[in-house]
Structures are given as C-alpha cells and as structure tokens.
C-alpha cells in the first residue's frame, strides 16, 4: 500500500540555456510557492553563461 500525502508531488520541468538574467528570479518564485511538496528538474542545454553555477548553488 502506498502512503499518500495530503498534497500531490509536483514536478517542475525547466529547460534552460543562457538564462543567468532570469533564472534567479524564477528560482525565488518557485521557492515562494505555498505548495511545499515539489521538485525542480532543470535541463541545461549547453549554457555558456553563469546558468550552470546558479543551478548548482540552488541545488546545494
């Protein structure tokens, strides 16, 4: 039997490429959501800016 939580788990898929300008605000917006049972799956398509660093810091 699977034990269920009150709220469903939500997966947020975020494709990114060279998004250093907008990524911090997007991550802050996700963190501010009232739903707490979520995961972020960010897929970086070869960024050459600070996007990978920003994602790594957010994951730490």
PyMOL commands that set and color helices and strands:
alter all, ss='L'
color gray80, all
select helices_A, chain A and resi 20-31+51-59
alter helices_A, ss='H'
color red, helices_A
select strands_A, chain A and resi 10-16+38-44
alter strands_A, ss='S'
color yellow, strands_A
deselect
rebuild
show_as cartoon
